[in-house]
Amino acid sequence: VFRCYCKKATRGKLSVTKTPCAKTYGQPTHETHPQLLVKDEITPLIKRSEFQERRQKLMDQIAQYVCERNPDIKQHLIVIPSATKRYMSDKIPYFFRQNSDFLYLTGCQEPDSCLVLAAADSPSQHRATLFVREKDEHSELWDGPRTGPDSAPSLFGVDQSLPSSELENYLHSYLKSNKNFTVWYDYMNPVQDDVHRLMCDYLNYMKQKMWESPKIFVHKQRVIKSPAEIALMQESCDIASEAIVKTVGASRPGMSEHQIFATVDYECRMKGAEFLAYPPVVAGGDRANIIHYINNNQIVDDGDMVLMDAGCEYHGYSSDITRTWPINGKFNRHQRELYEVVLDVQTKLIKLCQTFPTLDSLFDSMCVLLGKGLQQIGIIPKILSNQALIKAAYQFCPHHVSHYLGMDVHDTPLITRNIKIRPGMVITVEPGVYLSRKHKLPKEFQGLGIRIEDDVLITESGPVVLSRRCPKTVEDVEMIASRKQS
């Protein structure tokens, strides 16, 4: 699949000769997949130069951070492992997904690799070394081609590439040449067993055991999206939005949650997504009150609503959308009242994003708005202090209203939610109301669960809803769910 042929190609247009070149690669390239990649792109829309800039910025930031605290330390060794293959049984592997931090810095999609950045006080002395698996004819027969150390520097734009088996020798050689340096490796959250064992031994071997995790620096970069990343996230949201619309239109009373799940999965893949970004929630009726319900194995009865939380991954970037709709195409009065409360809260929260609040303050605003909305329809008593109102609203929406979104669904988890959002961030806005049968409420409201979630890009001129192609007004939802759409 990834053999390089001599050809003339543009994205979506291909002319192939019959004489193959000698090179093969462990992932798509412009030469092998011109329908996906143009010249100098390592992953779709992201050029080699952008990955080089990311690595340079990481090394610069770490060097500056250490210099401000300990000017005597000039050298820094940053180790970022890739993910490794995991097996469900014997020789049957789970689907491989690359470690996001490693992918962000390299674009390399191969398992059992490792990026080592040797940073110095002078940016011109920074060096990036990529350790990858060697070419192996027998292994490639079973698992597909590998890029190999010889081709990796030109493909990924690193200074040099060595076999993965040489990582230990490299580390000890670096130690001999540099006596006073810090090691940047995430010892607390290992992602590759072999590299982790090697790094633990290395730390024990070093006389000066100075180490820190580089993840916070990587996450600070990742939380602000580049134009290429924003374009990928827009496409991910477009795919998921259109798939959800198709799924809502195909749903009907008596259908199983599993069938609804299968429909959104199929539609996302047919529109170009590699896979769903997470196990979707497809919850009919009272099951919508289980926040992370993923069993998806019950029948949705006439008169029930469906809460579906689904998104897809498109070339490394995720979408995360939730819609709630009546399976028979028509909200009853109490379903509609509750739905309009949630939609009104979400609309106001998205507008509030233009003031660049923290995500935590956005949650506080949700509790106030939601409490007032629930008072208006008789769910919460009208005579409550402001603090009691917030507490009451929290009882009906126990999850946060927002998280960062990007390569991971809950992206950059080391970035706190109490900093002000900034242009270039992508966040979710997802208020919900969950009226379990355990709550002492009027019977007509018991068992109703509603969440509306959109993905929002923060810009200088105001929030941009990336998932805008997924309708959410009562009228639009009813039209689609009634299968009246053209």
C-alpha positions as a Python dict, from the first residue, in 0.01 Angstrom:
ca = {
    (1, 'V'): (0, 0, 0),
    (2, 'F'): (276, 247, 87),
    (3, 'R'): (524, 165, -195),
    (4, 'C'): (656, 470, -374),
    (5, 'Y'): (595, 476, -753),
    (6, 'C'): (742, 716, -1004),
    (7, 'K'): (449, 940, -1094),
    (8, 'K'): (308, 1281, -1162),
    (9, 'A'): (36, 1361, -910),
    (10, 'T'): (-180, 1626, -755),
    (11, 'R'): (-432, 1588, -477),
    (12, 'G'): (-719, 1381, -620),
    (13, 'K'): (-546, 1328, -959),
    (14, 'L'): (-300, 1049, -1026),
    (15, 'S'): (-90, 918, -1311),
    (16, 'V'): (112, 605, -1231),
    (17, 'T'): (391, 433, -1420),
    (18, 'K'): (458, 63, -1380),
    (19, 'T'): (813, 89, -1246),
    (20, 'P'): (826, 94, -865),
    (21, 'C'): (1097, 277, -674),
    (22, 'A'): (1284, 95, -398),
    (23, 'K'): (1144, 303, -112),
    (24, 'T'): (849, 198, 98),
    (25, 'Y'): (700, 385, 391),
    (26, 'G'): (518, 301, 711),
    (27, 'Q'): (242, 556, 646),
    (28, 'P'): (82, 746, 358),
    (29, 'T'): (298, 1001, 178),
    (30, 'H'): (240, 1246, -107),
    (31, 'E'): (393, 993, -346),
    (32, 'T'): (180, 699, -233),
    (33, 'H'): (-146, 880, -142),
    (34, 'P'): (-177, 1196, -354),
    (35, 'Q'): (-553, 1197, -283),
    (36, 'L'): (-468, 1269, 84),
    (37, 'L'): (-142, 1463, 81),
    (38, 'V'): (21, 1732, -127),
    (39, 'K'): (393, 1787, -150),
    (40, 'D'): (568, 1851, 185),
    (41, 'E'): (268, 1740, 394),
    (42, 'I'): (343, 1468, 649),
    (43, 'T'): (-19, 1437, 758),
    (44, 'P'): (-313, 1587, 566),
    (45, 'L'): (-294, 1971, 565),
    (46, 'I'): (8, 1981, 800),
    (47, 'K'): (343, 2041, 635),
    (48, 'R'): (683, 1915, 741),
    (49, 'S'): (786, 2270, 832),
    (50, 'E'): (504, 2300, 1088),
    (51, 'F'): (623, 1988, 1270),
    (52, 'Q'): (979, 2125, 1268),
    (53, 'E'): (853, 2456, 1414),
    (54, 'R'): (667, 2270, 1689),
    (55, 'R'): (982, 2084, 1793),
    (56, 'Q'): (1191, 2400, 1780),
    (57, 'K'): (940, 2588, 1994),
    (58, 'L'): (931, 2309, 2252),
    (59, 'M'): (1309, 2306, 2283),
    (60, 'D'): (1326, 2685, 2303),
    (61, 'Q'): (1063, 2698, 2578),
    (62, 'I'): (1227, 2430, 2788),
    (63, 'A'): (1572, 2587, 2748),
    (64, 'Q'): (1435, 2927, 2851),
    (65, 'Y'): (1241, 2779, 3145),
    (66, 'V'): (1552, 2610, 3286),
    (67, 'C'): (1778, 2909, 3216),
    (68, 'E'): (1553, 3135, 3425),
    (69, 'R'): (1577, 2898, 3720),
    (70, 'N'): (1924, 2750, 3685),
    (71, 'P'): (2146, 2929, 3430),
    (72, 'D'): (2428, 2678, 3483),
    (73, 'I'): (2233, 2401, 3308),
    (74, 'K'): (2268, 2442, 2933),
    (75, 'Q'): (2173, 2100, 2798),
    (76, 'H'): (1833, 1927, 2798),
    (77, 'L'): (1731, 1583, 2679),
    (78, 'I'): (1361, 1554, 2590),
    (79, 'V'): (1223, 1204, 2533),
    (80, 'I'): (876, 1157, 2377),
    (81, 'P'): (783, 793, 2303),
    (82, 'S'): (527, 676, 2051),
    (83, 'A'): (249, 435, 2138),
    (84, 'T'): (305, 64, 2099),
    (85, 'K'): (85, -210, 1963),
    (86, 'R'): (-147, -375, 2213),
    (87, 'Y'): (-297, -718, 2164),
    (88, 'M'): (-643, -843, 2254),
    (89, 'S'): (-528, -1206, 2227),
    (90, 'D'): (-223, -1387, 2096),
    (91, 'K'): (-140, -1221, 1760),
    (92, 'I'): (-465, -1026, 1725),
    (93, 'P'): (-390, -654, 1778),
    (94, 'Y'): (-619, -380, 1893),
    (95, 'F'): (-660, -95, 1648),
    (96, 'F'): (-346, 119, 1677),
    (97, 'R'): (-376, 484, 1775),
    (98, 'Q'): (-65, 697, 1801),
    (99, 'N'): (33, 883, 2119),
    (100, 'S'): (-101, 1234, 2059),
    (101, 'D'): (204, 1422, 2191),
    (102, 'F'): (439, 1215, 1974),
    (103, 'L'): (216, 1258, 1668),
    (104, 'Y'): (191, 1633, 1730),
    (105, 'L'): (569, 1670, 1728),
    (106, 'T'): (659, 1431, 1446),
    (107, 'G'): (364, 1335, 1225),
    (108, 'C'): (500, 980, 1252),
    (109, 'Q'): (224, 720, 1274),
    (110, 'E'): (440, 413, 1335),
    (111, 'P'): (440, 223, 1666),
    (112, 'D'): (746, 153, 1882),
    (113, 'S'): (924, 474, 1786),
    (114, 'C'): (1070, 750, 2000),
    (115, 'L'): (1156, 1117, 1953),
    (116, 'V'): (1461, 1252, 2137),
    (117, 'L'): (1524, 1625, 2132),
    (118, 'A'): (1865, 1746, 2245),
    (119, 'A'): (1816, 2111, 2336),
    (120, 'A'): (2094, 2357, 2407),
    (121, 'D'): (2107, 2721, 2515),
    (122, 'S'): (2160, 2815, 2150),
    (123, 'P'): (1868, 2727, 1919),
    (124, 'S'): (2110, 2657, 1636),
    (125, 'Q'): (2245, 2365, 1840),
    (126, 'H'): (1908, 2194, 1892),
    (127, 'R'): (1893, 1847, 1738),
    (128, 'A'): (1603, 1611, 1678),
    (129, 'T'): (1661, 1238, 1656),
    (130, 'L'): (1384, 997, 1562),
    (131, 'F'): (1421, 633, 1662),
    (132, 'V'): (1216, 401, 1442),
    (133, 'R'): (1196, 29, 1370),
    (134, 'E'): (1445, -105, 1119),
    (135, 'K'): (1331, -241, 786),
    (136, 'D'): (1252, -611, 824),
    (137, 'E'): (1130, -812, 528),
    (138, 'H'): (967, -1085, 739),
    (139, 'S'): (785, -845, 974),
    (140, 'E'): (672, -625, 685),
    (141, 'L'): (522, -930, 517),
    (142, 'W'): (283, -964, 812),
    (143, 'D'): (234, -608, 936),
    (144, 'G'): (302, -387, 637),
    (145, 'P'): (595, -168, 535),
    (146, 'R'): (811, 38, 767),
    (147, 'T'): (976, 369, 688),
    (148, 'G'): (1310, 273, 842),
    (149, 'P'): (1594, 494, 970),
    (150, 'D'): (1732, 572, 623),
    (151, 'S'): (1413, 736, 492),
    (152, 'A'): (1288, 891, 817),
    (153, 'P'): (1502, 1212, 814),
    (154, 'S'): (1378, 1326, 472),
    (155, 'L'): (1019, 1222, 540),
    (156, 'F'): (981, 1372, 887),
    (157, 'G'): (1236, 1655, 871),
    (158, 'V'): (1446, 1543, 1168),
    (159, 'D'): (1823, 1586, 1194),
    (160, 'Q'): (1889, 1215, 1211),
    (161, 'S'): (1716, 881, 1255),
    (162, 'L'): (1845, 568, 1424),
    (163, 'P'): (1705, 219, 1483),
    (164, 'S'): (1491, 189, 1797),
    (165, 'S'): (1743, -62, 1930),
    (166, 'E'): (2004, 218, 1943),
    (167, 'L'): (1815, 435, 2191),
    (168, 'E'): (2002, 297, 2493),
    (169, 'N'): (2343, 355, 2332),
    (170, 'Y'): (2241, 707, 2234),
    (171, 'L'): (2135, 794, 2588),
    (172, 'H'): (2458, 669, 2743),
    (173, 'S'): (2667, 840, 2478),
    (174, 'Y'): (2485, 1166, 2556),
    (175, 'L'): (2558, 1119, 2924),
    (176, 'K'): (2929, 1080, 2856),
    (177, 'S'): (2937, 1399, 2649),
    (178, 'N'): (2715, 1612, 2872),
    (179, 'K'): (2765, 1596, 3246),
    (180, 'N'): (2522, 1868, 3349),
    (181, 'F'): (2180, 1834, 3189),
    (182, 'T'): (1814, 1772, 3267),
    (183, 'V'): (1608, 1480, 3142),
    (184, 'W'): (1254, 1560, 3030),
    (185, 'Y'): (1046, 1244, 3029),
    (186, 'D'): (704, 1163, 3172),
    (187, 'Y'): (796, 889, 3420),
    (188, 'M'): (454, 901, 3584),
    (189, 'N'): (249, 817, 3273),
    (190, 'P'): (443, 572, 3054),
    (191, 'V'): (310, 506, 2705),
    (192, 'Q'): (567, 254, 2578),
    (193, 'D'): (686, -22, 2808),
    (194, 'D'): (1030, -78, 2651),
    (195, 'V'): (1120, 290, 2651),
    (196, 'H'): (991, 331, 3005),
    (197, 'R'): (1208, 48, 3140),
    (198, 'L'): (1506, 197, 2960),
    (199, 'M'): (1440, 545, 3099),
    (200, 'C'): (1396, 415, 3456),
    (201, 'D'): (1731, 237, 3431),
    (202, 'Y'): (1884, 552, 3283),
    (203, 'L'): (1761, 769, 3568),
    (204, 'N'): (1904, 526, 3821),
    (205, 'Y'): (2235, 524, 3633),
    (206, 'M'): (2268, 903, 3626),
    (207, 'K'): (2452, 1062, 3916),
    (208, 'Q'): (2248, 1384, 3890),
    (209, 'K'): (1887, 1275, 3893),
    (210, 'M'): (1727, 1588, 3754),
    (211, 'W'): (1413, 1517, 3556),
    (212, 'E'): (1078, 1671, 3477),
    (213, 'S'): (786, 1587, 3251),
    (214, 'P'): (768, 1782, 2922),
    (215, 'K'): (393, 1728, 2886),
    (216, 'I'): (282, 2064, 3023),
    (217, 'F'): (497, 2243, 2762),
    (218, 'V'): (357, 2025, 2484),
    (219, 'H'): (0, 2083, 2603),
    (220, 'K'): (52, 2460, 2616),
    (221, 'Q'): (140, 2442, 2248),
    (222, 'R'): (-135, 2200, 2157),
    (223, 'V'): (-415, 2400, 2321),
    (224, 'I'): (-373, 2680, 2062),
    (225, 'K'): (-458, 2545, 1717),
    (226, 'S'): (-278, 2644, 1399),
    (227, 'P'): (-474, 2730, 1080),
    (228, 'A'): (-410, 2378, 950),
    (229, 'E'): (-538, 2222, 1272),
    (230, 'I'): (-848, 2442, 1265),
    (231, 'A'): (-920, 2330, 908),
    (232, 'L'): (-890, 1966, 1013),
    (233, 'M'): (-1119, 2021, 1311),
    (234, 'Q'): (-1373, 2196, 1089),
    (235, 'E'): (-1376, 1896, 859),
    (236, 'S'): (-1409, 1659, 1154),
    (237, 'C'): (-1707, 1860, 1280),
    (238, 'D'): (-1864, 1876, 934),
    (239, 'I'): (-1840, 1499, 894),
    (240, 'A'): (-1986, 1428, 1238),
    (241, 'S'): (-2260, 1688, 1194),
    (242, 'E'): (-2376, 1546, 863),
    (243, 'A'): (-2357, 1192, 1001),
    (244, 'I'): (-2572, 1287, 1301),
    (245, 'V'): (-2831, 1452, 1076),
    (246, 'K'): (-2850, 1133, 867),
    (247, 'T'): (-2879, 923, 1182),
    (248, 'V'): (-3157, 1134, 1331),
    (249, 'G'): (-3346, 1111, 1002),
    (250, 'A'): (-3305, 733, 990),
    (251, 'S'): (-3424, 672, 1348),
    (252, 'R'): (-3774, 546, 1425),
    (253, 'P'): (-3968, 395, 1718),
    (254, 'G'): (-3874, 35, 1788),
    (255, 'M'): (-3518, 77, 1663),
    (256, 'S'): (-3241, -41, 1894),
    (257, 'E'): (-2976, 193, 2030),
    (258, 'H'): (-2721, -36, 1867),
    (259, 'Q'): (-2870, 31, 1523),
    (260, 'I'): (-2852, 406, 1584),
    (261, 'F'): (-2489, 364, 1693),
    (262, 'A'): (-2413, 162, 1379),
    (263, 'T'): (-2573, 428, 1159),
    (264, 'V'): (-2366, 719, 1292),
    (265, 'D'): (-2050, 506, 1278),
    (266, 'Y'): (-2119, 410, 916),
    (267, 'E'): (-2203, 764, 810),
    (268, 'C'): (-1888, 909, 968),
    (269, 'R'): (-1664, 652, 800),
    (270, 'M'): (-1834, 690, 463),
    (271, 'K'): (-1770, 1064, 478),
    (272, 'G'): (-1396, 1018, 537),
    (273, 'A'): (-1341, 977, 912),
    (274, 'E'): (-1109, 697, 1018),
    (275, 'F'): (-1323, 601, 1317),
    (276, 'L'): (-1539, 743, 1593),
    (277, 'A'): (-1350, 961, 1839),
    (278, 'Y'): (-1490, 774, 2142),
    (279, 'P'): (-1754, 511, 2226),
    (280, 'P'): (-2074, 703, 2157),
    (281, 'V'): (-2360, 747, 2399),
    (282, 'V'): (-2687, 639, 2238),
    (283, 'A'): (-2938, 657, 2521),
    (284, 'G'): (-3311, 622, 2478),
    (285, 'G'): (-3561, 736, 2740),
    (286, 'D'): (-3450, 728, 3104),
    (287, 'R'): (-3109, 588, 3007),
    (288, 'A'): (-3015, 943, 2902),
    (289, 'N'): (-2971, 1012, 3274),
    (290, 'I'): (-2665, 783, 3280),
    (291, 'I'): (-2401, 1036, 3174),
    (292, 'H'): (-2160, 783, 3022),
    (293, 'Y'): (-2412, 525, 2905),
    (294, 'I'): (-2239, 324, 2630),
    (295, 'N'): (-2415, -14, 2649),
    (296, 'N'): (-2637, 98, 2360),
    (297, 'N'): (-2838, -226, 2368),
    (298, 'Q'): (-3199, -128, 2442),
    (299, 'I'): (-3501, -59, 2224),
    (300, 'V'): (-3615, 303, 2192),
    (301, 'D'): (-3991, 315, 2239),
    (302, 'D'): (-4244, 547, 2079),
    (303, 'G'): (-4260, 867, 2282),
    (304, 'D'): (-3899, 844, 2404),
    (305, 'M'): (-3622, 1088, 2326),
    (306, 'V'): (-3275, 977, 2219),
    (307, 'L'): (-2962, 1147, 2357),
    (308, 'M'): (-2666, 1076, 2127),
    (309, 'D'): (-2316, 1197, 2209),
    (310, 'A'): (-2092, 1114, 1912),
    (311, 'G'): (-1792, 1249, 1725),
    (312, 'C'): (-1531, 1127, 1482),
    (313, 'E'): (-1157, 1143, 1435),
    (314, 'Y'): (-1036, 1288, 1108),
    (315, 'H'): (-661, 1259, 1047),
    (316, 'G'): (-581, 1295, 1415),
    (317, 'Y'): (-842, 1557, 1515),
    (318, 'S'): (-1166, 1496, 1701),
    (319, 'S'): (-1520, 1630, 1703),
    (320, 'D'): (-1759, 1594, 1998),
    (321, 'I'): (-2129, 1667, 1942),
    (322, 'T'): (-2446, 1583, 2134),
    (323, 'R'): (-2801, 1605, 2008),
    (324, 'T'): (-3130, 1499, 2169),
    (325, 'W'): (-3439, 1427, 1961),
    (326, 'P'): (-3782, 1259, 1983),
    (327, 'I'): (-3768, 914, 1823),
    (328, 'N'): (-4118, 961, 1675),
    (329, 'G'): (-4036, 1303, 1532),
    (330, 'K'): (-4239, 1518, 1771),
    (331, 'F'): (-4153, 1655, 2117),
    (332, 'N'): (-4438, 1636, 2365),
    (333, 'R'): (-4510, 1953, 2563),
    (334, 'H'): (-4287, 1874, 2861),
    (335, 'Q'): (-4001, 1743, 2647),
    (336, 'R'): (-4017, 2062, 2443),
    (337, 'E'): (-4022, 2286, 2752),
    (338, 'L'): (-3714, 2119, 2894),
    (339, 'Y'): (-3535, 2113, 2558),
    (340, 'E'): (-3589, 2485, 2506),
    (341, 'V'): (-3446, 2558, 2851),
    (342, 'V'): (-3126, 2370, 2765),
    (343, 'L'): (-3101, 2526, 2418),
    (344, 'D'): (-3150, 2876, 2559),
    (345, 'V'): (-2874, 2817, 2816),
    (346, 'Q'): (-2636, 2687, 2550),
    (347, 'T'): (-2706, 2980, 2317),
    (348, 'K'): (-2627, 3229, 2592),
    (349, 'L'): (-2311, 3043, 2696),
    (350, 'I'): (-2175, 3039, 2341),
    (351, 'K'): (-2238, 3412, 2313),
    (352, 'L'): (-2063, 3460, 2647),
    (353, 'C'): (-1747, 3309, 2496),
    (354, 'Q'): (-1681, 3640, 2319),
    (355, 'T'): (-1581, 3782, 2659),
    (356, 'F'): (-1306, 3514, 2695),
    (357, 'P'): (-1418, 3367, 3029),
    (358, 'T'): (-1250, 3075, 3202),
    (359, 'L'): (-1417, 2739, 3149),
    (360, 'D'): (-1484, 2722, 3522),
    (361, 'S'): (-1664, 3057, 3515),
    (362, 'L'): (-1858, 2935, 3212),
    (363, 'F'): (-1974, 2645, 3429),
    (364, 'D'): (-2082, 2887, 3704),
    (365, 'S'): (-2279, 3084, 3447),
    (366, 'M'): (-2444, 2764, 3329),
    (367, 'C'): (-2562, 2681, 3680),
    (368, 'V'): (-2720, 3026, 3720),
    (369, 'L'): (-2885, 3023, 3377),
    (370, 'L'): (-2999, 2664, 3410),
    (371, 'G'): (-3139, 2725, 3756),
    (372, 'K'): (-3346, 3020, 3634),
    (373, 'G'): (-3470, 2824, 3335),
    (374, 'L'): (-3574, 2529, 3549),
    (375, 'Q'): (-3755, 2768, 3783),
    (376, 'Q'): (-3961, 2896, 3493),
    (377, 'I'): (-4096, 2549, 3412),
    (378, 'G'): (-4151, 2448, 3774),
    (379, 'I'): (-3861, 2206, 3825),
    (380, 'I'): (-3690, 2423, 4088),
    (381, 'P'): (-3878, 2634, 4349),
    (382, 'K'): (-3882, 3003, 4263),
    (383, 'I'): (-3799, 3122, 4616),
    (384, 'L'): (-3429, 3034, 4648),
    (385, 'S'): (-3117, 3235, 4724),
    (386, 'N'): (-2863, 3263, 4441),
    (387, 'Q'): (-2631, 3012, 4606),
    (388, 'A'): (-2915, 2768, 4667),
    (389, 'L'): (-3023, 2809, 4305),
    (390, 'I'): (-2675, 2718, 4178),
    (391, 'K'): (-2665, 2416, 4408),
    (392, 'A'): (-3007, 2303, 4291),
    (393, 'A'): (-2910, 2339, 3924),
    (394, 'Y'): (-2593, 2139, 3984),
    (395, 'Q'): (-2805, 1850, 4110),
    (396, 'F'): (-2962, 1830, 3765),
    (397, 'C'): (-2639, 1878, 3566),
    (398, 'P'): (-2349, 1721, 3756),
    (399, 'H'): (-2091, 1743, 3475),
    (400, 'H'): (-1876, 2036, 3362),
    (401, 'V'): (-2011, 2245, 3078),
    (402, 'S'): (-1688, 2261, 2876),
    (403, 'H'): (-1353, 2104, 2799),
    (404, 'Y'): (-1073, 2164, 2549),
    (405, 'L'): (-1097, 1975, 2219),
    (406, 'G'): (-832, 1882, 1966),
    (407, 'M'): (-627, 1572, 1895),
    (408, 'D'): (-794, 1415, 2198),
    (409, 'V'): (-1159, 1449, 2295),
    (410, 'H'): (-1069, 1579, 2640),
    (411, 'D'): (-768, 1756, 2498),
    (412, 'T'): (-462, 1888, 2679),
    (413, 'P'): (-578, 1774, 3027),
    (414, 'L'): (-281, 1946, 3195),
    (415, 'I'): (-421, 2285, 3096),
    (416, 'T'): (-638, 2402, 3383),
    (417, 'R'): (-996, 2514, 3324),
    (418, 'N'): (-945, 2827, 3535),
    (419, 'I'): (-746, 3022, 3274),
    (420, 'K'): (-919, 3259, 3033),
    (421, 'I'): (-989, 3110, 2694),
    (422, 'R'): (-790, 3260, 2408),
    (423, 'P'): (-815, 3282, 2028),
    (424, 'G'): (-707, 2956, 1871),
    (425, 'M'): (-859, 2736, 2141),
    (426, 'V'): (-1139, 2495, 2056),
    (427, 'I'): (-1380, 2408, 2336),
    (428, 'T'): (-1710, 2228, 2382),
    (429, 'V'): (-2022, 2394, 2520),
    (430, 'E'): (-2251, 2123, 2654),
    (431, 'P'): (-2520, 2207, 2910),
    (432, 'G'): (-2756, 1927, 3006),
    (433, 'V'): (-3046, 1844, 3232),
    (434, 'Y'): (-3098, 1497, 3379),
    (435, 'L'): (-3428, 1435, 3556),
    (436, 'S'): (-3394, 1085, 3693),
    (437, 'R'): (-3696, 896, 3817),
    (438, 'K'): (-3527, 918, 4158),
    (439, 'H'): (-3594, 1291, 4170),
    (440, 'K'): (-3917, 1404, 4331),
    (441, 'L'): (-4065, 1577, 4029),
    (442, 'P'): (-4396, 1591, 3846),
    (443, 'K'): (-4446, 1256, 3674),
    (444, 'E'): (-4442, 1408, 3325),
    (445, 'F'): (-4079, 1527, 3375),
    (446, 'Q'): (-3943, 1210, 3536),
    (447, 'G'): (-3695, 1017, 3323),
    (448, 'L'): (-3617, 1300, 3082),
    (449, 'G'): (-3253, 1362, 2995),
    (450, 'I'): (-3135, 1627, 2748),
    (451, 'R'): (-2790, 1751, 2645),
    (452, 'I'): (-2694, 1980, 2358),
    (453, 'E'): (-2324, 2002, 2276),
    (454, 'D'): (-2134, 2197, 2014),
    (455, 'D'): (-1767, 2251, 1930),
    (456, 'V'): (-1664, 2616, 1938),
    (457, 'L'): (-1354, 2789, 1800),
    (458, 'I'): (-1248, 3097, 1995),
    (459, 'T'): (-1145, 3391, 1774),
    (460, 'E'): (-1071, 3759, 1828),
    (461, 'S'): (-1399, 3853, 1660),
    (462, 'G'): (-1615, 3609, 1856),
    (463, 'P'): (-1693, 3238, 1888),
    (464, 'V'): (-1734, 3025, 1576),
    (465, 'V'): (-1948, 2712, 1609),
    (466, 'L'): (-1761, 2444, 1414),
    (467, 'S'): (-2054, 2202, 1446),
    (468, 'R'): (-2301, 2451, 1298),
    (469, 'R'): (-2410, 2203, 1029),
    (470, 'C'): (-2587, 1999, 1295),
    (471, 'P'): (-2928, 2167, 1349),
    (472, 'K'): (-3064, 2202, 1701),
    (473, 'T'): (-3374, 2424, 1707),
    (474, 'V'): (-3695, 2247, 1800),
    (475, 'E'): (-3838, 2302, 1452),
    (476, 'D'): (-3527, 2174, 1271),
    (477, 'V'): (-3490, 1873, 1498),
    (478, 'E'): (-3854, 1775, 1454),
    (479, 'M'): (-3832, 1815, 1077),
    (480, 'I'): (-3526, 1593, 1055),
    (481, 'A'): (-3656, 1335, 1302),
    (482, 'S'): (-3983, 1318, 1108),
    (483, 'R'): (-3781, 1233, 796),
    (484, 'K'): (-3923, 1534, 613),
    (485, 'Q'): (-3583, 1664, 511),
    (486, 'S'): (-3505, 1663, 141),
}
